[in-house]
């Protein structure tokens, strides 16, 4: 049996994620769904016609879904479901401004995923990320390790890019890490960040690191403000697609993701941005990284901030 992945939502984020997943050529089938009549089928047709040029065999299938779950039978047997459905941010909006609207959408999608793809690993990318990940787990009733959110991969990629640009070094020579929430309580981890294997703190002054931390925290808003319509999708889709690939290949790769934390770092009972080993069952385990005292305090602060908001989504 070949691997199957579904991307829910055929906006810029969803369609770019579907393209990346197809081009990896590790899945037999990529299903893309949307509520806009014909849009997913048109994207699938277009993507399938690129196979001869790009040299991949993955088949892309596009399906329009209805308000009562029509069309969702197409996702049956999916190993991974990436939920991108929901409204993107507009300039001046925070991720939290999307909470109520996107909660309704994510709940409905999650219930259909539970019905038609009961063994899938779910990767949530809808904003506000930490809250929507918690909601998807509640709505699917899946084991918590099988529902995770995409945030840390993206925020870490942004931090890495900003450091590489500031120091004018190749991106691959920089390693950074961000934990915490996807938003105001994001916790970049300079103590675990290196340039050519040497500590970031030796490569640039503390004030400059702090500037790049703030720039990372506002990375999405900066893109939104420049685009004026819609939000980032190239970097976010790259992050989500890599997570889906790690699940499909049962790779055990360690990635910063939004995962259920149950005692690690002295924090329990909350979805939070941490490093985790990713495989066929979703999160194999949360990997505890040695943090300095300030970073650990910030992570605990982030946990309490998102805990309060995640409690709110239970009733949405």
Protein Blocks (a to p, Z undefined) as FASTA:
>chain_A
ZZddddehjbfklmmmmmmmmmnopafbdcdddfbehklmmmmmmmmmmmmmnopabdcd
dddddfkopojlmmgoiabdcdfbdcdddehiafklmmmmmmmmmmmmmmmmmmmmmmbc
cddfbdcfklmmmmmmmmnopafklpccdfklmmmmmmmmmmmmmnopafklpccddehj
edjklccdfklgceehiafklmpcfklmmmmmmmmmmmmmmmmmmnonacdfklmmmmmm
mmmmmmmnonopacddddddehighighiacdddddddfkopabacdddddfklmmmmmm
mmmmmmmmmmmmmmZZ
